Amino acid sequence: MSPACDILSDMNREELDDLVDKWHDSDTKMSLHEYLGMSREEYAVWTEFDILPDEEITREKFLALRSDAYRWANDADNYLTENRRYKEAVSELRAVAEDDWITDILDRNNV
């Protein structure tokens, strides 16, 4: 049974940090999320966004998270665009390569 269990929602962040330190110092085979009494999803939200289970967030934090989500989506879009251009460039290079050494380099590098 986890030391945190149902008291997690009553803990302040300092007490939670103390519990994490205890987990690090323990011999338990439990994962940290199990030790803290969190589901994997609750743990992911806490570690990624610093939001505890059942915690209400401020409007400012919500807007900041929404802004981050837009930025992450834009970054993913840019990555896909660049990756497509990269693949097109490699394809074109292979098509015009007159020397085997060029295609050998591409093959050795899994390009």
QUIWOMO-V481198 format. One record per residue. RES is the residue in three letters. SS is DSSP state (a for helix, b for strand, c for the rest). NEAR is the number of other C-alpha atoms within 12 Angstrom. Layout:
BEGIN
{{RES/SS/NEAR} {RES/SS/NEAR}}
END
This chain:
BEGIN
{{MET/c/14} {SER/c/23} {PRO/c/25} {ALA/c/26} {CYS/a/20} {ASP/a/16} {ILE/a/18} {LEU/a/29} {SER/a/21} {ASP/a/16} {MET/c/21} {ASN/c/16} {ARG/a/17} {GLU/a/12} {GLU/a/18} {LEU/a/28} {ASP/a/17} {ASP/a/17} {LEU/a/26} {VAL/a/24} {ASP/a/15} {LYS/a/19} {TRP/a/23} {HIS/a/17} {ASP/a/12} {SER/c/15} {ASP/c/11} {THR/c/15} {LYS/c/14} {MET/c/17} {SER/c/20} {LEU/a/31} {HIS/a/29} {GLU/a/23} {TYR/a/29} {LEU/a/35} {GLY/c/27} {MET/c/30} {SER/c/19} {ARG/a/18} {GLU/a/17} {GLU/a/24} {TYR/a/23} {ALA/a/17} {VAL/a/19} {TRP/a/22} {THR/a/16} {GLU/a/14} {PHE/a/21} {ASP/c/19} {ILE/c/23} {LEU/c/28} {PRO/c/28} {ASP/c/16} {GLU/c/19} {GLU/c/13} {ILE/c/16} {THR/c/11} {ARG/a/10} {GLU/a/11} {LYS/a/16} {PHE/a/16} {LEU/a/13} {ALA/a/15} {LEU/a/20} {ARG/a/15} {SER/a/14} {ASP/a/16} {ALA/a/15} {TYR/a/14} {ARG/a/14} {TRP/a/14} {ALA/a/14} {ASN/a/14} {ASP/a/14} {ALA/a/14} {ASP/a/14} {ASN/a/14} {TYR/a/14} {LEU/a/14} {THR/a/14} {GLU/a/14} {ASN/a/15} {ARG/a/14} {ARG/a/14} {TYR/a/15} {LYS/a/17} {GLU/a/15} {ALA/a/17} {VAL/a/22} {SER/a/16} {GLU/a/14} {LEU/a/19} {ARG/a/21} {ALA/a/14} {VAL/a/13} {ALA/c/17} {GLU/c/12} {ASP/c/13} {ASP/a/14} {TRP/a/12} {ILE/a/18} {THR/a/21} {ASP/a/15} {ILE/a/16} {LEU/a/19} {ASP/a/13} {ARG/a/10} {ASN/c/10} {ASN/c/10} {VAL/c/18}}
END
